[in-house]
Amino acid sequence: MPFPWAIAAKAIPWTEVIAASPAIVKGAKELWSRMRTDPKPGTADDGAEAATPEARLDALNRIVLTLEERNETQTELITRLAEQQAQLVSAIDRAQKRTRLALVVALVAVVTALWPLMFG
């Protein structure tokens, strides 16, 4: 039996999904732009090979801080996406339960309507 997508689409809390979408899109765009503009981790553009050990350590510290910031941003974005997906799964589960209930009610109605014709 095919899944009734129309019922699932009606059960999804679209207002919440739409309300959360701009924040998720903004976070994704910021993450994407930051990943494109930041120097690659592990590369030092300020001549770290010829620099003093302190300068190399400072460059490595900056790289670590950049990676930590990226990790934090990615974690926030993934958390938002996971919450939104959980809401969608919950809505689809409710729609499936409602569909099953509607099927049972329809079956009872058909049996009730046909009972007098068959045994009447």
C-alpha positions, 0 to 999 in steps of 0.5 A, a space after each residue: 500500500 503506497 504511503 499517503 504523502 498528502 496526509 503526511 504533508 498536511 501533518 508536518 508543522 510547516 510553520 515551524 519548519 519555515 520559521 527555522 529555515 532562515 537560521 539554518 540557511 544563514 548558518 550554512 552560508 556562513 559556514 560555507 563562506 568561512 570554509 572558502 575564505 579561511 586558509 586551509 588548516 596545516 598551511 602557513 602563509 607567513 613563511 613559517 618554515 623560516 620563522 622562529 619556533 615561537 612564530 610557528 607555534 603562534 601560527 599553529 595556535 591560530 590554525 587550531 583556533 580556526 578549526 575549533 571555530 569551524 567545528 563549533 559552527 558545524 556542530 550548531 548547524 548539524 544540531 539544528 538540522 537534526 532537530 528539524 529532521 526529528 520534527 519531520 519524522 515525528 510529524 510523519 509518524 503522527 500522519 501514519 497513525 492517523 492514516 491507520 486510524 482512518 483506515 480502521 474507521 473506514 473499514 468499520 463503516 464499510 462493514 456496518 453499511 454492508 452488514 444489512 445487505 449481506 445478512 439482512 
